[in-house]
Amino acid sequence: MAKTSHSDVKLVKHKQLQVLRVAKTVYKSAAQCSRILKEANLIKSLKYTGVPLIYDIDANIDSICIIEEYIAGKSLTEYIHKTGTLSITQITLLGIQICSVLEYLHNHAGIIHLDIKPANIIVRDEYIKGVIDKDVCGVSIIDFDSSRRIDEQCTKEYGTVGFAAPEQYISSGTIDSDIYSVGILLLYMITGGHIQSITDDIQNVCQMYSTSIGSIIKQCIRHNGNQRYKTITEVKNELIHISQKKYIDNTINKNHDLICTNREQKHIYVSGLACKIGTTHFCLCMASFLAKKNINVVCIRHGDRNDYRNVGLLTKCSAYGTYQVYNVHIVPEYHQGVSCDLSQFTYCIHDMGIFKNQYFEDGLNILIGVAGYRVCITDVMKNVDINTILVINHIGGKEFYKYLKKINIKHKCFRFPCIYNWHENNELFEELAENILHLEKKKGKRHRMTLQKATWYEKIFKV
């Protein structure tokens, strides 16, 4: 069935019982051995139709062999690909089956799955053929690699981009996270398997099916877990109620318009010439400066998940998909897997990470550098758009002006004053911020350069 450098998965037949089984052989030297063994131990005592049975776990000097149930069927991805667009009735019935398995996991086994997605849902052959008893579960949930017990502390990120809840990106998965993923799964089914939560008009889809499944999806995928359904049983009961309605519209409209970009927002794109030279610190200082002037501002991290986790405790996700630390809204790196409503923010500050020779024409471009660093600023700035603002960090006042004469560049250049706590007032930074924002109104004629143009932001900012 599958073979890698660290494991071997085979479809085998029991000689005496003449039934098929799956045999997973994992080499003890493999890095994934402990993870796979943990998964098997987690579900070995579970006895439920919707969870694969573990029959035996054996080991020798070199490897571990896990014998588990073979589930004949198709993944939800394959099922939708073959069946095509599902009706509301079909979606609600599948949703009820999936909720039943999660209900068992949450309430009886004390397990959170944390990776509910189409590839991990197996629609059994009996269900597809319509020969299964109505009281028997027709789907199975597989792949418990990310799962943990409810009372176990979450220490790292789990899940799949697009289906993982916002809190999973900051290592905080709960029962609410599985409920969020079920909502995205319903959204996936209602659009025939073509939806990704960042690119499609979720609100319009929910509104379109507001008399049926739309309201359920909307409550499942609230950014703030406290605003979702409290239990998976509530979701299941809602789906049962919908499935019993006789006036359900079973036609699905595939043509969903994208949500319009908010063109009135002001964007600031901040990049650094290298790691750990103050790019994130500058973004947070600028965001704090704007917030103290009662300007709605959000700080968005691109390309690295960890930086903003270190600035403070990201705990409660707002209805917008942001986390608030002191007076600043923060969006960690979601890898375009969570749809955020950022339309109410006047300023969006983008922490772009390391500079990659890009220029974003819809806002201010700021480049953070360090004097005397191994990256030669003079050479870099030769190929940077003239409207990009250079900010030098880790340099004193007198040294800064001497350095300006030395590098002799035509770009606007400022000094980033020493600030230990980004959320505290600093007169020097306030002066710097006001000067930079003033330049927004006085952009000169741009040089024509063959630089990377930014179009991805149109997928991020949704009204």
Stockholm file with secondary structure:
# STOCKHOLM 1.0

chainA/1-463         MAKTSHSDVKLVKHKQLQVLRVAKTVYKSAAQCSRILKEANLIKSLKYTGVPLIYDIDANIDSICIIEEYIAGKSLTEYIHKTGTLSITQITLLGIQICSVLEYLHNHAGIIHLDIKPANIIVRDEYIKGVIDKDVCGVSIIDFDSSRRIDEQCTKEYGTVGFAAPEQYISSGTIDSDIYSVGILLLYMITGGHIQSITDDIQNVCQMYSTSIGSIIKQCIRHNGNQRYKTITEVKNELIHISQKKYIDNTINKNHDLICTNREQKHIYVSGLACKIGTTHFCLCMASFLAKKNINVVCIRHGDRNDYRNVGLLTKCSAYGTYQVYNVHIVPEYHQGVSCDLSQFTYCIHDMGIFKNQYFEDGLNILIGVAGYRVCITDVMKNVDINTILVINHIGGKEFYKYLKKINIKHKCFRFPCIYNWHENNELFEELAENILHLEKKKGKRHRMTLQKATWYEKIFKV
#=GR chainA/1-463 SS CEECSSEEEEEEECTTTCCEEEEEEEETTSTTHHHHHHHHHHHTTCCCTTSCCEEEEEECSSEEEEEEECCCEEEHHHHHHHHCSCCHHHHHHHHHHHHHHHHHIIIIICEECCCCCGGGEEEEHHHHHTCSCTTSCCEEECCCTTCEETTSCCCSCCSCTTTSCGGGGGTCCCHHHHHHHHHHHHHHHHTTTCCCTTTSCHHHHHHHTTTTTHHHHHHHTCSSGGGSCSSHHHHHHHHHHHHTCSCCCCCCCCCCCCCCCCTTCEEEEEEESSTTSSHHHHHHHHHHHHHTTTCCEEEEECSCSSGGGGSSCCCCBCTTSCEEETTEEEECCCTTCSCCBCTTCSEEEEEEEECCSEECTTEEEEEEEETTCSSCHHHHHTTSCTTCEEEEESCCHHHHHHHHHHHCCSSCEEECCCCSCTTSCCHHHHHHHHHHHHHGGGCCCCCCCCCEECCGGGGTCBC
#=GC SS_cons         CEECSSEEEEEEECTTTCCEEEEEEEETTSTTHHHHHHHHHHHTTCCCTTSCCEEEEEECSSEEEEEEECCCEEEHHHHHHHHCSCCHHHHHHHHHHHHHHHHHIIIIICEECCCCCGGGEEEEHHHHHTCSCTTSCCEEECCCTTCEETTSCCCSCCSCTTTSCGGGGGTCCCHHHHHHHHHHHHHHHHTTTCCCTTTSCHHHHHHHTTTTTHHHHHHHTCSSGGGSCSSHHHHHHHHHHHHTCSCCCCCCCCCCCCCCCCTTCEEEEEEESSTTSSHHHHHHHHHHHHHTTTCCEEEEECSCSSGGGGSSCCCCBCTTSCEEETTEEEECCCTTCSCCBCTTCSEEEEEEEECCSEECTTEEEEEEEETTCSSCHHHHHTTSCTTCEEEEESCCHHHHHHHHHHHCCSSCEEECCCCSCTTSCCHHHHHHHHHHHHHGGGCCCCCCCCCEECCGGGGTCBC
//
